[in-house]
């Protein structure tokens, strides 16, 4: 049974890699750099 638990934790690891995608999402804040371009 504990092996089944480890397996379900493994799928959580996949979600963890999605977290790194979230970091890329923060790159979206670079879009605010576009606002700086407007102030030019």
N, C-alpha and C positions, 0 to 999 in steps of 0.2 A: 504493500500500500504506500509506503514512504517513497517507493520508486515512482508511483503515479504522481505523487506530490511534486517530485523533482521535475517530472515531465511538464507539469502545468507551470512550474516556475520558469522552465525554459522558454515557454511562449511569452512569458512576462519579459524575458530578456529581449525578445524581438521588439516588444513595445519600448524597451529601454533604448533600442537603436532609433526608434521613432523620436526619442527625446533629442537625439542629435539633430534630427530634422527641425526640431523646435528651435535649436540654436540658429539654424539657417534662417528660420522665420525671423529671428531677432535681426538678421541682416536686413530685414524689411525696414528697420529703423534707418538704414542707409538712405531709404527713400526720403527721410527728413533732410538729407543732404541736398535733395532736389529743391527743397524750400530755400536752402541757402543760395542755390543757383538763381532762384527768382529774385532774391534780395539784391542780386548783382545789379 
